[in-house]
Amino acid sequence: MKKSRKNHTLRNSKPKRSAARPGTSAEAWASAAVVVAAGSSTRMGGKVKKPFLKLRGKPVLVWTLRALGRVPGLRELVLVTRPQDRAQAQRAAAQARLPRKLKLVFADGGARRQDSVMNGLHATSEACGLVMIHDAARPFPSQEAIAKALAIAHERGGAILALPVRDTVKRELDHNLLPLAQKVSGQNLGAPESLNGSHFIGKTVPRKGLWLAQTPQVFRRSMLLEMFERFQRESPAEEVTDDAAIFERYGHAVALVESSMTNLKITRPEDLAIAEGYLRLGLVK
């Protein structure tokens, strides 16, 4: 009697392609987008959370949703928020004037980013073979890069937008190793408790091969959902900061799609000024 290959088929079957929208030359696959807008925005300061900060008079979230709404093949958009932010998110979605055929769903945020993403994944339907996970505070993702990531995820399972590291990278010296470093170098930098928050270089990290992860991060929906559930069972206390890390955890390669600096995440007050500059120069829309 032959063994069933049901699970193998689930993990490796390619999503079905949907018809491309009129006027687009790129191939389109049925996809969903999970937009994570449930963070605390502590680094930004102030009372207004990052997705709802105003950029040219409109919340950042409006710009983000408009960008995703232009992606060919997008059928569903799940907006993950805290319950107390739901009304603001609904107003932003209305202001974004998303395509009428695009199904808009709301999901509750969790304690951690990965919990919010899991809630968003469960709100998508099986009709969408691919899923994009995107930060609500990234208003300008490149349509070209997204198209490449979708195509690669369709073929191989996963791809993320990312930017090669251009600056020299320094790893900080662990303060617990400071006495040893002083002994080796002959320098007297003082006791760790007397350094008043000073930081010292521990090592220069070669930047070749280093990339800065961005979003969207694109995966076959069935694979990502299966791995999230497995990770939740096996390592419930472990925290990850992006979705590709869970894919990597279980031995699956994730492709890097070169993005742009214009795909910035609004994290600090100065990022709004940079985003405004990109709009003024016509680098984004």
C-alpha positions as CSV (number, residue, x, y, z in Angstrom):
1,M,0.0,0.0,0.0
2,K,1.4,3.4,-1.0
3,K,2.1,6.0,1.7
4,S,0.2,9.2,1.6
5,R,2.1,12.3,0.3
6,K,-0.5,14.7,1.6
7,N,1.8,16.7,3.8
8,H,4.6,16.8,1.3
9,T,2.2,18.2,-1.3
10,L,1.0,20.8,1.1
11,R,4.5,22.2,1.7
12,N,5.8,22.1,-1.8
13,S,2.8,22.7,-4.1
14,K,3.0,26.0,-5.9
15,P,0.2,28.6,-5.5
16,K,-2.2,29.0,-8.3
17,R,-1.7,32.0,-10.6
18,S,-4.5,34.6,-10.9
19,A,-5.2,36.8,-13.8
20,A,-3.1,39.9,-13.9
21,R,-4.9,43.2,-13.6
22,P,-5.5,45.1,-16.9
23,G,-2.5,47.3,-17.8
24,T,0.1,45.1,-16.0
25,S,2.7,43.1,-17.7
26,A,3.9,41.3,-14.5
27,E,2.6,37.8,-13.8
28,A,0.3,37.8,-10.8
29,W,-0.5,35.2,-8.2
30,A,-3.4,35.2,-5.8
31,S,-1.9,36.7,-2.6
32,A,-2.8,38.2,0.8
33,A,-1.1,40.9,2.7
34,V,-0.8,41.0,6.5
35,V,0.0,44.5,7.6
36,V,1.3,44.6,11.2
37,A,0.2,47.8,13.0
38,A,0.0,46.6,16.6
39,G,3.3,47.8,18.0
40,S,3.8,50.2,20.9
41,S,5.9,52.8,19.1
42,T,8.0,53.5,22.1
43,R,11.0,54.7,20.1
44,M,8.9,57.4,18.4
45,G,7.9,59.1,21.6
46,G,4.6,61.0,22.0
47,K,1.1,59.7,22.1
48,V,0.5,59.1,18.4
49,K,1.6,55.7,17.2
50,K,3.8,55.4,14.1
51,P,1.2,54.2,11.6
52,F,-1.1,57.2,12.5
53,L,1.5,59.9,12.3
54,K,0.7,62.5,9.6
55,L,2.7,62.5,6.4
56,R,1.5,65.3,4.1
57,G,-1.7,65.5,6.0
58,K,-2.5,61.7,5.8
59,P,-1.6,59.0,8.3
60,V,1.5,56.9,7.3
61,L,-0.8,53.9,7.2
62,V,-2.8,55.4,4.3
63,W,0.4,55.6,2.2
64,T,1.3,52.0,3.2
65,L,-2.1,50.6,2.3
66,R,-2.2,52.5,-1.0
67,A,1.2,51.0,-2.0
68,L,0.0,47.5,-1.3
69,G,-3.3,48.1,-3.0
70,R,-1.4,48.5,-6.3
71,V,0.1,45.0,-6.1
72,P,-1.2,42.8,-8.9
73,G,-3.0,39.7,-7.7
74,L,-3.6,41.0,-4.2
75,R,-7.0,39.6,-3.0
76,E,-7.0,40.1,0.7
77,L,-5.5,42.6,3.1
78,V,-5.5,41.8,6.8
79,L,-4.8,44.8,9.1
80,V,-3.5,43.7,12.5
81,T,-4.1,46.3,15.2
82,R,-4.7,46.7,18.9
83,P,-8.4,46.9,19.8
84,Q,-8.0,50.5,21.0
85,D,-6.5,51.5,17.6
86,R,-9.1,49.8,15.5
87,A,-11.2,52.9,14.8
88,Q,-8.2,54.8,13.6
89,A,-7.1,52.0,11.4
90,Q,-10.6,51.7,9.8
91,R,-10.6,55.4,9.0
92,A,-7.1,55.1,7.5
93,A,-8.3,52.2,5.3
94,A,-11.3,54.2,4.1
95,Q,-9.0,57.1,3.3
96,A,-6.7,54.8,1.3
97,R,-9.5,54.1,-1.2
98,L,-8.4,50.5,-1.7
99,P,-9.7,48.6,-4.8
100,R,-13.3,47.5,-4.3
101,K,-12.5,43.8,-5.1
102,L,-9.9,43.7,-2.3
103,K,-11.2,42.0,0.8
104,L,-10.3,44.0,3.9
105,V,-10.1,42.1,7.2
106,F,-9.1,43.2,10.7
107,A,-7.3,41.1,13.3
108,D,-6.2,41.7,16.9
109,G,-2.6,42.2,17.7
110,G,-0.7,40.0,20.1
111,A,1.8,40.5,22.9
112,R,4.7,40.1,20.4
113,R,5.2,40.8,16.7
114,Q,5.2,37.1,15.9
115,D,1.9,36.7,17.8
116,S,0.4,39.5,15.7
117,V,1.6,38.0,12.5
118,M,0.1,34.6,13.5
119,N,-3.3,36.2,14.2
120,G,-3.0,37.9,10.8
121,L,-2.1,34.6,9.0
122,H,-5.1,32.9,10.5
123,A,-7.3,35.6,9.1
124,T,-6.2,34.9,5.5
125,S,-7.9,32.3,3.4
126,E,-6.6,29.3,1.6
127,A,-7.5,30.9,-1.7
128,C,-4.4,33.0,-1.4
129,G,-1.4,30.9,-2.1
130,L,1.1,33.6,-1.2
131,V,1.2,36.0,1.7
132,M,3.1,39.2,2.2
133,I,4.0,40.3,5.8
134,H,4.5,44.1,5.9
135,D,5.2,46.7,8.5
136,A,2.5,49.3,8.7
137,A,5.1,52.1,9.1
138,R,6.9,51.3,5.8
139,P,4.9,53.6,3.4
140,F,7.0,53.2,0.2
141,P,7.8,49.6,-0.7
142,S,9.0,49.2,-4.3
143,Q,6.4,47.7,-6.6
144,E,9.3,46.2,-8.7
145,A,10.9,44.6,-5.7
146,I,7.6,43.2,-4.5
147,A,6.9,41.7,-7.9
148,K,10.3,40.0,-7.8
149,A,9.7,38.7,-4.3
150,L,6.3,37.3,-5.2
151,A,7.7,35.5,-8.2
152,I,10.6,34.0,-6.2
153,A,8.3,33.0,-3.3
154,H,6.0,31.3,-5.8
155,E,8.9,29.2,-7.2
156,R,11.0,28.6,-4.0
157,G,8.9,29.3,-1.0
158,G,10.2,32.6,0.5
159,A,11.8,35.9,-0.4
160,I,12.3,39.2,1.5
161,L,13.1,42.7,0.5
162,A,16.5,43.7,1.9
163,L,19.3,46.3,1.5
164,P,23.0,45.4,1.3
165,V,25.0,46.9,4.2
166,R,27.0,49.9,3.0
167,D,28.5,51.2,6.2
168,T,31.3,49.7,8.3
169,V,29.8,47.6,11.1
170,K,31.2,47.5,14.6
171,R,30.2,44.9,17.3
172,E,30.1,46.4,20.8
173,L,32.5,45.1,23.4
174,D,30.7,43.2,26.1
175,H,31.3,45.1,29.4
176,N,31.8,41.8,31.1
177,L,34.9,41.3,29.0
178,L,36.3,44.8,29.7
179,P,38.8,43.7,32.4
180,L,40.3,41.2,30.0
181,A,40.5,43.8,27.2
182,Q,42.2,46.3,29.5
183,K,44.7,43.6,30.6
184,V,45.5,42.7,27.0
185,S,45.7,46.3,25.7
186,G,47.3,47.9,28.8
187,Q,44.7,50.6,28.8
188,N,42.9,51.6,32.0
189,L,39.4,52.4,31.1
190,G,38.0,52.1,34.6
191,A,35.6,49.6,36.1
192,P,32.4,48.7,34.0
193,E,30.2,50.4,36.6
194,S,32.1,53.7,36.2
195,L,31.8,54.1,32.5
196,N,28.4,55.9,32.6
197,G,27.0,54.3,29.5
198,S,30.1,54.4,27.4
199,H,30.4,51.9,24.6
200,F,33.6,50.4,23.1
201,I,34.3,48.5,19.9
202,G,34.8,44.8,20.4
203,K,35.2,43.9,16.8
204,T,34.8,45.2,13.3
205,V,32.4,42.9,11.4
206,P,33.1,42.5,7.6
207,R,30.1,43.9,5.8
208,K,30.5,41.7,2.8
209,G,27.4,39.5,2.6
210,L,25.5,41.4,5.3
211,W,22.0,42.7,4.4
212,L,19.4,44.8,6.3
213,A,16.0,43.0,6.3
214,Q,13.0,45.0,5.3
215,T,9.4,44.2,4.4
216,P,7.3,42.9,2.7
217,Q,8.5,39.4,3.4
218,V,6.8,37.0,1.1
219,F,6.1,33.3,1.5
220,R,3.9,30.5,0.4
221,R,1.0,30.8,2.8
222,S,0.8,27.1,3.6
223,M,4.5,26.8,4.4
224,L,4.6,29.9,6.6
225,L,1.5,29.0,8.6
226,E,2.8,25.5,9.2
227,M,6.2,26.8,10.4
228,F,4.6,29.4,12.6
229,E,2.5,26.8,14.3
230,R,5.4,24.5,14.7
231,F,7.6,27.2,16.1
232,Q,4.8,28.2,18.6
233,R,4.6,24.6,19.8
234,E,8.3,24.0,20.1
235,S,9.6,27.3,21.2
236,P,6.7,29.3,22.7
237,A,9.0,31.6,24.8
238,E,11.5,32.4,22.1
239,E,11.1,35.8,20.3
240,V,12.0,36.5,16.7
241,T,12.0,39.9,15.1
242,D,11.1,38.9,11.5
243,D,9.3,36.2,9.7
244,A,12.2,34.9,7.6
245,A,13.9,33.8,10.9
246,I,11.2,31.1,11.4
247,F,11.7,29.9,7.8
248,E,15.4,29.7,8.3
249,R,14.9,27.9,11.6
250,Y,13.5,24.9,9.8
251,G,16.2,24.8,7.1
252,H,14.4,26.6,4.3
253,A,16.3,29.1,2.2
254,V,14.9,32.6,1.9
255,A,15.9,34.7,-1.1
256,L,17.1,38.3,-0.8
257,V,15.5,40.8,-3.2
258,E,17.5,44.1,-3.3
259,S,15.3,47.0,-2.3
260,S,16.0,50.7,-1.8
261,M,16.6,53.1,1.0
262,T,13.3,54.7,0.1
263,N,11.6,51.7,1.7
264,L,12.3,53.2,5.1
265,K,10.5,52.4,8.3
266,I,9.1,55.3,10.3
267,T,10.8,54.6,13.6
268,R,12.2,58.0,14.8
269,P,10.9,61.6,14.4
270,E,13.6,62.4,11.8
271,D,12.2,59.6,9.6
272,L,9.1,61.6,8.8
273,A,11.3,64.4,7.5
274,I,13.2,61.9,5.3
275,A,9.9,60.5,4.0
276,E,8.7,64.0,3.2
277,G,12.0,64.6,1.3
278,Y,11.4,61.5,-0.8
279,L,8.0,62.7,-1.7
280,R,9.2,66.2,-2.5
281,L,11.9,64.9,-4.8
282,G,9.5,62.5,-6.6
283,L,11.4,59.4,-5.6
284,V,8.2,57.8,-4.2
285,K,4.5,58.3,-4.6
